[in-house]
Amino acid sequence: MRMTRKLIVTAMALILSAGVSNAATIGSFDDTRVLERRVLNTGADRDVLRNAIADEGHTLADTTDVLTAEYLNGLDVFYTSVLAFGSGSPILSSTEQDALISWVSGGGILLSTGEIPFFRASYEAVLNPFGIELIGQAAASGSVWANDPGIALLSNGVAGSDLTDSGSGVLATGMSTTLAINNGNVIGLSKVFGSGLVIAIGDSNFLDDQFINPAGEQFFRNALNAEVPAVPLPAALPLLLAGLGAFGVLRSRRKSPS
């Protein structure tokens, strides 16, 4: 009897754990790839973001100077602002792009914030592999989050609020969800890619400590908690449940009179 209860408890734990989302691990570039003040772990402009990560119970991974499959496979979210102009490697290599494509396709969440077309090459090195392009420059004011609270990334007070940028890149939409607009131009979008998600905003300043507002901070929190397509039940679970059934049949046979 004790063995039966133990097996049932184990099965229930597996079922419940399959539906519970774990805290995320967030990775990012170091100061050889992005502006030093925007390095997520140590940058002078990223205190608010670091606090949001801690508040949500997530974990910051060590930063990296190169994207590899090994590094990305330890993450749930990869965040990058505009790649540093003037650095030795401002643009993703084809090997890095391949690793990023594979990771997102397998269920990773990419959050990329860019800038005006002056930084076009570095921004598109991250987003072009996913069919997202920077096609122009929006006005220096008038940027708002799309007024649709039904979009999970815009929930909890983000939808319709000001996006405190100082000029954004205009993005080509394609098959995507509009997240932010500037005078009718799309400056923020999300796009499902395989089993993962790409979130692209045509500005980086709105997440800087001196510009970020409650809506911008909440958007970042929403992105960290974004849902990707459901993960199937553990492969061992059907076998375990089948075993429980067989075990029950055997017990009932033993109890039945001969």
Residue pairs with C-beta under 8 A, 6 or more apart in sequence:
4 247
4 248
4 251
7 240
7 243
7 244
7 247
8 244
10 240
11 237
11 240
11 241
11 244
14 233
14 234
14 236
14 237
14 240
15 233
15 237
18 231
18 233
18 234
18 237
21 225
21 227
23 56
23 57
23 58
23 59
24 56
24 58
24 59
24 76
24 77
24 109
24 224
24 225
25 58
25 59
25 60
25 61
25 74
25 75
25 76
25 77
26 40
26 53
26 58
26 59
26 60
26 61
26 75
26 76
26 77
26 78
26 79
26 224
27 61
27 62
27 63
27 64
27 71
27 72
27 74
27 75
27 77
27 78
27 79
28 34
28 39
28 40
28 41
28 61
28 63
28 64
28 78
28 79
28 80
29 39
29 63
29 64
29 65
29 80
29 83
30 39
30 63
30 64
30 65
31 39
31 42
31 43
31 63
31 84
32 65
32 84
32 87
32 88
32 89
33 65
33 80
33 83
33 84
33 87
33 89
33 90
34 80
34 81
34 82
34 83
34 84
35 43
35 81
35 82
35 84
36 43
36 44
37 43
37 44
37 45
37 46
37 208
38 45
38 46
38 81
38 82
38 204
38 208
39 46
39 63
40 46
40 49
40 50
40 60
40 63
40 79
41 50
41 60
41 62
41 63
42 63
44 209
45 207
45 208
45 209
45 210
46 207
46 209
47 209
48 207
48 209
48 212
48 217
49 207
49 217
49 220
50 60
52 217
52 220
52 221
52 224
53 59
53 60
53 224
55 221
56 221
56 224
56 225
58 77
58 224
61 74
61 75
64 71
65 89
66 89
66 96
67 78
67 92
67 96
67 99
67 100
68 96
68 99
69 99
69 102
69 103
72 78
72 99
72 100
72 103
72 108
73 103
75 103
75 108
76 108
76 109
77 108
77 109
77 110
77 111
77 223
77 224
78 100
78 103
78 108
78 109
78 110
78 111
79 111
79 112
80 111
80 112
80 113
80 126
81 113
81 114
81 204
81 207
82 113
82 114
82 115
82 119
82 122
82 123
82 204
83 90
83 91
83 92
83 119
83 122
83 123
83 125
83 126
84 90
84 122
85 118
85 119
85 122
90 121
90 122
91 121
91 122
91 125
92 100
92 125
92 126
97 125
97 129
100 110
100 126
100 129
101 129
101 130
103 196
104 110
104 130
104 193
104 194
104 196
104 197
104 198
105 193
105 194
105 195
105 196
106 194
106 195
106 196
107 194
107 195
107 196
107 228
107 229
107 231
108 196
109 196
109 197
109 199
109 223
109 226
109 228
110 126
110 130
110 196
110 197
110 198
110 199
111 199
111 220
111 223
112 123
112 126
112 127
112 198
112 199
112 200
112 201
113 200
113 201
113 203
113 204
113 206
113 207
114 123
114 126
114 127
114 134
114 169
114 200
114 201
114 202
114 203
114 204
115 123
115 169
115 202
115 203
115 204
116 137
116 167
116 168
116 169
116 202
117 134
117 136
117 137
117 169
120 134
120 169
123 134
123 169
124 133
124 134
127 133
127 134
127 198
127 200
130 191
130 193
130 198
131 174
131 175
131 191
132 171
132 172
132 174
132 176
132 189
132 191
132 198
132 200
133 171
133 172
134 169
134 170
134 171
134 172
134 202
135 170
135 171
135 172
136 169
136 170
136 185
137 167
137 168
137 169
137 170
138 167
138 168
138 169
138 170
138 182
138 183
138 185
138 187
138 202
139 167
139 182
139 183
140 166
140 167
142 182
142 183
143 162
143 163
143 164
143 165
143 168
143 180
143 181
143 182
143 187
143 203
143 206
144 160
144 161
144 162
144 163
144 180
144 181
144 182
145 154
145 158
145 159
145 160
145 161
145 162
145 163
145 179
145 180
145 188
145 215
145 219
146 154
146 159
146 160
146 178
146 179
146 180
146 181
146 188
147 159
147 160
148 154
148 159
149 155
149 158
149 159
149 160
151 159
151 177
151 179
152 222
152 226
152 227
153 177
153 179
153 190
153 199
153 219
153 222
153 223
153 226
154 179
154 219
154 222
155 222
156 218
156 221
156 222
157 214
157 215
157 218
158 215
158 218
158 219
158 222
161 213
161 214
161 215
162 213
162 215
163 180
163 187
163 188
163 203
163 206
163 215
163 216
164 205
164 206
164 211
164 212
164 213
164 216
165 182
165 187
165 203
165 205
165 206
165 211
166 203
166 205
166 211
167 203
168 180
168 182
168 187
168 188
168 201
168 202
168 203
169 187
169 202
169 203
170 182
170 185
170 186
170 187
170 202
171 186
171 187
171 188
171 189
171 200
171 202
172 186
173 186
173 189
174 191
175 191
176 189
176 190
176 191
177 189
177 190
177 191
178 186
178 188
178 189
179 188
179 189
179 190
179 199
179 201
180 186
180 187
180 188
180 189
180 201
180 202
181 187
181 188
187 201
187 202
187 203
188 200
188 201
188 202
189 199
189 200
190 197
190 198
190 199
190 200
191 197
191 198
191 200
192 229
195 228
195 229
196 228
197 226
197 228
199 223
199 226
205 211
206 212
206 216
207 216
207 220
